[in-house]
Amino acid sequence: MSYKVGIDLGSTAIKAVIIQDREIVWKKAIPTAPGQEVLAQDIVREGMEELGIKESDVAGMAATGYGKSLIAAADSFIDEVSANALGVYLLSGKKARTIINIGGQDIKIISIDETGKLQDFKMNDKCAAGTGRFFEMAGRILDTSIYDFAKLSEQADTAVYLNSTCVVFAESEMVSLVAKGTKKENIIKGLHESIARRISGMIGNQEIEEDLYLDGGSANNHGLALAIEDELFSDVYVLEYPQFTVAYGAACSLK
């Protein structure tokens, strides 16, 4: 049986999936670094070796993301918004109607219809506030792994107010709070709430179509999902592997 490959060359990570009959049978993510095409080829080769398959077993390869044009071996290219919409739609059992994707350098609000067709999307401005880079910066300031943010935010007794629209201001505020001895748990909870406010501001008066899915690597942060739920007064769902939905959508776009 044939396999298909999807590669998502993002700003902070390269994600690759191998699917068979629209089921993910292998996946891997590595940090983005110079020589992206070689890195992508290496991880796909690794996946094929682990699965025990040959190039002749692969029906096609699709590339998406900021660096998609670097993948010369790709049979197809798809824009990341369309790949994201298709991936979440299929992995949600065709339930998804709104997607909040938090990427390495941007936030996207994506609307899709009942057939999975992309209806509309919004993207944040050039400021990195609320993105994956923003979390990495916060982790460095707080000397805490971002993977511990969800657990620590649950231990907060209050949430400090942080600027939600400017990463420079937010960074300065966090440095000042740490210097004052503010509990990191309270800073992290405040960070989650600031991002939720930013997302709410992006949505504005737009009606949120249910079901709503939080997507991207940051979606694994349960504390952030809860903050968005509280801000939007809406249930927020997270798929099992939210960081691979774009690569998956790219693979599924192959005919």
N, C-alpha and C positions, 0 to 999 in steps of 0.2 A: 504494500500500500504506500502511496506517495506522501511525502511530507512537504510542508511549506515553512519558510523562514521569514520572520519579521525582525527588523533591526530599527531601533529608535536611538538616534544619535542626539542626545540631549546636551544641554549646556553644562551639566554637572555629572552626568552618568551615561554610559552606553548600555542599553538593554537589548537583549536578544531572546527570542523565543522560537521554538520549533513546535509546530502543531501538526496534528494528524486528525482529519475529520473534525476540525475546529476545536480540538481538545489540546491543551498545552501539555506536551510530553517532556519538554525540557525548557529551562529558562536560566538566565544569568545576567547579573548587572555588575559593571565595573566602573570606577571613576573615569570621567573623560580626561584624556591626556593627549599630547601631540602624537601624531601618527594614528589618527582615529580609524582609518580604513584597515590598517594592519591589525589593530586591536580588535575591531569588529570581526574580521576574518578569523582571527585566532580563537575567539570565543565560540563562533559558529562551528569551527572545526572541532573544538573541544566537545561541543554538544553532539556532533555527529559521531565522534569516536565513542562517547559514553552510550549513545543509543545503538551503536554498531551498524550505522547506515553509511552508504556511499553517496557521492554527488549525484549519481544516476537515480537515487531514490528520492531526490529533492525536486519537486515540481516547479518551484520558483522561489525567488527571494524578493521581498519588498522592503524599501528603506523609507524612513520618515524622520522627522526631527530637524533641528537646526543644521546638522551636518549631513543630511541625506545625500546631497549631491557628491559627497566624497566616496560613496560606495559604488565604484565602477562596475562591480559584478552584479548589481541589483537588476532584476528584470522589470521592476516597476517602482515608481516613486509616488508617494501620497502625502499630502499635507498633514501635519500633525493634528490639527483640529478634527479633520474628517476621520483620521485613524482613531483618535480618542473617542469620538462619538460612536463609531462602529464597534470598537472594542468594548466599551462599557455597556452599550446596548445589548450586545450578544452575551456578555458574561453576567449581566443582570437578569438573564432570562427574558429579555426584551421589555423590562419594566422601566428602565431609566428614561427620564424625560429632561432632567436638568443635571448638569455635571459641573462641579467646582473642581478644577484641576489646579493644584499648586505645584508649579514646576520649579526648576532651579533658579530661574530669573524672572518668571512672570506668573500671573494668576489669570486663568481663563474661566469665564462663565459660559457654558455651552448649553443650548437648548436643542432638543431633538424631538421629532414627532413619533407617533405610534408605530411607524414603519422603520424607525432608526435613521431617517433622513435628517441631516443637519438643517436646522431652521435659522439659528442666529447664534452669535457668540460675541462676547466682550472680553477685552484684554486690558490689564492694568497699564498704567503709564510706565515710563522708564525707571521709576523708582523701584528698588528691590524690596521694599517693605512688605513683609508677609510671605516672601518666597523661601525656597530652600536655602538660598544664600543667607537670608535673614536669620534662619534658624541656626545655621553654622556659625554666624557671627555671635549670636546670643550664647551658643554653647561655649565659645572661646572666652567670652567675657565672664561667664558664670563658672568656668572650669568644670563643665558638666557635659556628659554625653547627651546628645539630642534624643537618644533612645530611652533616656531616663525621664524625659520631660513629662510624659503622661503620668507616670507614677508620682513624681514630685508635685505636680499641680494638684493632685488629689489630696495632698497633705497640707495644702495652703489653708491658712485661717482667714485670709482676705486676699484680694487682688489689687496690686498697685496699678495706677493708671499710667499707661505708656502711649506715646504718640503713635498713631496708627497709619499715618500718611507719609512719614519721612524716615528712612532708615538711619540717616545721620542723627536726627533728633533722638530717635529711639535708642541708638547706641550710646549717645551721650547720657541719656537718662538712666540707662542700665548701669553704666560705669559709676555714675553718681550714687545710685541706690546701693550698689555693692560697697562703695566706700563708706556709706553711712551704716553698713551692717544690716541692711534689709534682708530678710530671709529669701533665699533663692527660690523657695517654693512659691512665695507670694509674687515674686518677679515673673516666674514662668507662667503662673495663672494669669497675671496681667498681660503677658505677651500673647497668650492664646486669645484673650478677650480683645486685644487690640487688632489682631488679625481678623477676628470675626467681625469687628466693626468695619474694617476695611472692605471685607467681602460684601457686607450689607450695603455699604456705600456704593460699591460697584453695581450691585443689583438694582439699587434705587427703587423706583416705583414699579419695576417690572414684576409681573406676577410669577411666582415660582411654581412651575409645573411639577407635580409629584410623579414618580419617585425621584428624590434628590440624592445624588451620590457624590461623596468627597473622594477625589482621585489624586494620584501622584504619590511620591514617596512619603510626603508629610501626612498623608491620610492614615498612615499606621499609628499616628499619634492620637490616641483615644481622647486625650484632654482637649485637643484642638477640635475634634469632632463634636464634643459636648458643648464647647463654647459657641460653635457655629449654630448648633441646635437651639441653644438658649437665645442667641441673637436674632435668628430668623424665625423662631417659633415654628420650626418644621423638623420632622424626623430626617436625620442624615444617615445614609447607609454607606458602608465601606465594603468593597469587594475583598476577596482573600488576598489577592496580589495586586494592589492598586498601582504599583510602580511599573507594571508590565502591560497595562491595558493598551497603551499606544502601540507598542511593538506587536501586541496580539492583533489589534485592529488592522495594522499594516499587513500582517500575514493573511488575515481573513479577506482582505481586499483583492487578493490574487484570484484570478479566474481559474 
